[in-house]
Amino acid sequence: MDCLLITYLSETGTAEDVAQTLWMEAKLRNVPCRVTSFEDYEVEKLATEKCAVFIVATSGQGEIPTGSRSNWKQLCRKSIPHDFLSVLKFAVLALGDSSYQKFNFAGKKVFRRLCQLGALPLFDIGLADDQHELGIDAVLIPFRERLFEVFAKERLFQNLQLEIDDKQLLPPRFMMTYEREVGNCRISTRAENAELQFERNSYEKVRVVENRRLTASDHFQDTRLLSLSPLEGQKRISYEPGDVLMLQPCNLSETVDLAVESLAYPSKLLDSPFTLIASDSNITLPPKWLVPSPTTLRYCLNRFFDLQGIPRRSFFKKLACISDDRMEKEKLEELSSTAGLVLLFL
């Protein structure tokens, strides 16, 4: 059975969130699908795909998002035959900001290159604009509707359902299998020392020499200059102008304490080792350098969960599906709607 590929080129996480939301809707409509980051995708396999949706954010001045540039360069090789993607039908949703001169250039590049390689667009590119009064939803919602209508019209997926209950909750993407052994020794060696499970050459340890605030103390933006130094005996990290350094942060201890207090989870549960298992063969587990296996809830609260970010609308939509309090459910549904978009930033 053909499987829909949903792949995203993301810089700040918006494209990933859109892709995950689209994946959930596809699952509700009985469309076999998988979702993956373009930077983790094997470009050579694109020639075997029958149908794909690309969610493309724009980085800087019309550039492809940083993590996806290596694969993008592969796709732009002149040696690739012009009919390389002749069996592929695709759609592209570009995410951008019209206040920038090169509005949605990255998405336009992807759309144009796919066409050059013989792929057939299902319809024209969607150009979402964060500056619109409805945000990217002004384009995203009709894009989604048209996508599944075209799927039905061309009979791309046999069991596709056009009419669905969008308040239905999908089964969880991951299952948690708890370990029988719950001992401080095991937890400290398997979870807290997660760096032992990092893949070789996937990261570099450095020392923070200085962390200095550049903006005035009364300014709303806290912009900082970080000075980093290699550890003793470590080679200097090579870089070129324009490179981006990705840091793996930890949450503040007071933020974690507040989360633990709000959740009211006992320490035994927080420190019980568990292993994540994907509930579907098309679902990819987080890399072990990010979430070790086994891990604990306390480790995830410290190192993985974003406890200080503004939740995306998809988060409130999921909570609304499981809430059994009427007033709470109504407020969550409002926060997950287009009309409630402004409430997220009050």
N, C-alpha and C positions, 0 to 999 in steps of 0.2 A: 504493500500500500504506500502511495506517495505521502511524503511528510513535508509539511510547510516549514521552511527555515525562516526564523526571525532573528536577524542579527543586528547589533547596534554598534555604532561608533560614538562613544561617549567621552566627554571631558569632565563634567561635574556630576554626572549621575542622572541627569534628566532623560537622556536618550535610553539609558538602561531601564529606568522606571517606566517609560512609555512602552518599551519592548516587552517588559514583564507583564504590564497591564494588557497588552494586545495578546500575549500568549495565554493569559487567563481567559480572555474572551473567546479565543479560538478553541480552547479546551471545552468551554461551556457549549460551543456550537458543534462539538464532535469533530473538530478538524484535528487530525494528528499533526503535532507540531513540536518543534524544539526551539529553544532560544539560547543564543550564545553571543558572547562578545566577538566582534570581528577580529580583534587582536589575538584571540585564542583559536580562531577558525583556520583550518588548513585550506588555503586558497585553491590548491589543486583540485579539491573536492567540489568546488563550485561548478565545475563542468558536468557533474553528475546530478546536480539539483534540478528538480522540475519546477519548483515554485519558491520564491524567496521574497521577504520584505526587509528592506534596509531602513533603519532609523538612524539618521545621520545628524549629529550635532556639528556646530562650526567652532573651531578653535582660533582665537586671535583674529588676524586679518584674512579670513576666508580659508584657513588651513584645515586639513584633516586632523581630527583629534590625535593627540600625541601618541597614545598607546597603539593606535591603528596604523601608523604611518609605515611601519615595516611591511605589513601585508599589503597596504595600498601601493607601495612601490613595486611589489611583486606583480600586482594586477596591472600595473602600467608598463610592464616590460614590452618593448617593441617586438620581441620574438614571439609573443603570444599570437596564435592565428586568429584571424578576424571572425571565425565561426566557433571560437572556443566555448561560448555560452549559448550555442544555437538551440539547446533544448530548454533553456531557462526562461520562465515567465516571472516578472518581478514588479514590485512597486517600491517607490522611495518616498519616505517622509523626511523632509529636511527641517531641522530645528534651528532657528536663528533669531536675530534681533535686528530689526530694520533701522535702528539708530547707527548701525555700522555700515560703512560704505559697501563692503563685500558681503552683503546679506545672503545667507544660505549658500555661499559659494561651494562649501564642502559637499553638500547634498547634490548640488548641480553637477559637480565633477563626477561624483559616483554614478549619477543617472546617465550622464553622457558617455562615460567609459563602458558601462554595461551595454549600452546600445552599440557602441563601436565593436564590442566583442560578440555581437550577434544575438544578445538577449532581447526578448520581446517585452516591452512594458505593458502592464495590464491597463494602465491609464497614466496620465501626466503626473509629474512630480508634485507632491504636496509641500507647500512652502509655509510652514508655521512661523508665526511672529510673536515673540515674547512681549512686544510693545502693544499688541492689540488689547482692547479693553477686556476681552475674554481670555487673553493669553494664548497659548498654543492650542487651546481647545477649539478656537474658532476654525482651525483647519483640521485638527486631529479628529474631532467627532465626525464630520462628514467624510474624512479619509477612511476611517474605520468602517462606516456604514457602506461606503462605495466598495471597499475591498471585499467584503463578504457577499455583496450583491453580485460582483463580477465573478467571484468564486462559484456562486450558484448558477449564474448565466452560462458560464463556460464548463460547468460540471467538473470542476477540478477535484472536488472532494465528495465522494459518494454519499456520505452520511451527514453532510452539512445541514444544520438547522438554522433557519433565518429568524424564527421566533424563539426567544429564550427569556428566562427569568434572570435579569441581571443582578438580582439580590441573592441569588443562589451562591452558596459558598462551596468552592472546590475543595477536594481533599487536600490535606497539607502536602507541600512539596517535599518535605523532609520528615523522617521519623527519627525519634530519639531512642536509642537502645542504651539503657543504663548498665554500667558494669556492676558485677556482684561485689567486687572488692572496693571498699570505700575506706581508704587509709590516707593519711596525710602524706606519707612517703610516695605513694603512687601518684597522687595528684601533683605534688611538687615536681616530680620527675617527668610527668607526661604532659601536664598542662602549663604550669607556670614557667617551665623551661622550654617554651615552644620554639625558641631559636634553634634548638638542636634538630628540629624537624624541617628547618628551612632547606630548600633545595640549594645545592652548591651554586655560587655565583648569582643567586637571585637577589641578594641584598648585601649591604656593607654596613658594618657597625662603625659609628663615628662618635666623637665626643662633642657636646655642645659647649663651645668656648664662651659664647656671649649670646644673650637673648635680650635685645634692646628695643624698646618701643620707639617708633619714629614719629607717630602722631601725638598731638597734644593730649594730655590726660583727660581733657573735657571734650575731645573729639569723639564722634559716634563710632568711628572706625578705629580698631586696634590693629594698626599695621606694624609689623616687627621686622627687625633685621637679625637673622640668625647667622652666627659665625660657627662653622663646623671644622673639626680637625680630625684627621685619621688617627686611629689608635696607634700606640707605640709599635713599631715594627711593621706597620701596615703601609701598603703603597698608596700614594696619592690617587684620588679618583680623577680620571681624565674626563674632560667635558669641553664642549664648544659653546660659543655665544648662542643663546637662544634655547639651550637645553633646559629641561625641567627636572627638578629634583623631587622625587616622591618620598614623603616621610610616612612612617607607620606610627601614629600617635597613640597615646593612652588617654582615657578619660580622667578628669580630675577626681581625686578620692572623695571630695565632698559631693560631687555629682553622682558617683557610684553609690555612696551611702544613702543619698536621697532616693535613688531608684530602688535600692534594696528595701528601704523603709516603706515606699509606696507599694511595692509588690507584696510585702509581708511574707516573703519566702523564708523558711527556716534555713539555718546554716547548713544543715545536713543535705538539703536539696541543692543549695547553691554550690556545694563542694563535692557533689556526687559526680563521678566521671561518667560521661555518656559518649556514644558514637553516633554521628549523623549517618543516616541511610537515605538515599534518594528514593522517592516513592514511584519514580518513573524512569525508565531507561534513557529517556531524552533529557533528563535533568542532570546538570553538572554540579558536583559538590564543590564548595569553596576550596581553594588550594590549601594544602596542609601548612604552608608557611604562614597563612592567615588564620586558619582555624585548625589547630592540631587535632589529632585523633588518637585517643579520646581527648575530650576537653571538658570543661565545667561551665556552668552558667556564670559563676563568678569571673572566670577568665573572659568569657564573652562580654560581660558587662564592663570589664576593665579595658579590653583590647579590641573588641569587634563592633559592638553596637554603638551607633551614633546617638548618644544621649542628649546632645545639645543642639542638634540640627532641627530645623522646622520640618515636621513630618509632611510627606507628600500626600496628595489627595487620595492616592491608592491605599495608603495606610488607614485613613478614616473609613474608606469604603469597606475594607476588610473587617474593621472593628464593628461597623454598623451591621454587618451580616451576622455577627455572633452575639451582639448585645441583646439582653432580654429585658432591659429597662426601657419603657416607651419613650420617656423624655430624652434619655441619653441617646437612644437610637435615632430619634428625630434630629438631634443636634449633630450627630456624627454624619447622618445623611446630608445635612445642610453643608457641613464642612467638606464633604466629598463631591459636592455639586459645583457646576460652573458658577452659579449665582453666589455660592459661599466662598469663592476664591479669595476675595478681599479679606475675609476673616482670618486667613492663615497668616497675614502679615500685620495684624493690628498689634 
